């Protein structure tokens, strides 16, 4: 994911086992990261952050 500010709008979504994406929130990156961090580990493994240009797995984002 390109370097972005904490205020950029993102979509945080969970990709279920059935392949369906369930949006958890549309918000600033900082708010989406806080919500993602509050999820159980098994949910975090299937979370994705989407900007207008990129999609990255939440766990990959944390690893840098």
Secondary structure, 3 states (H helix, E strand, C coil): CCCCCCCCEEEEEEECCCCCEEEEEEEEHHHHHHHHHCCCHHHHCCEEEECCCCEEEHHHHHHC
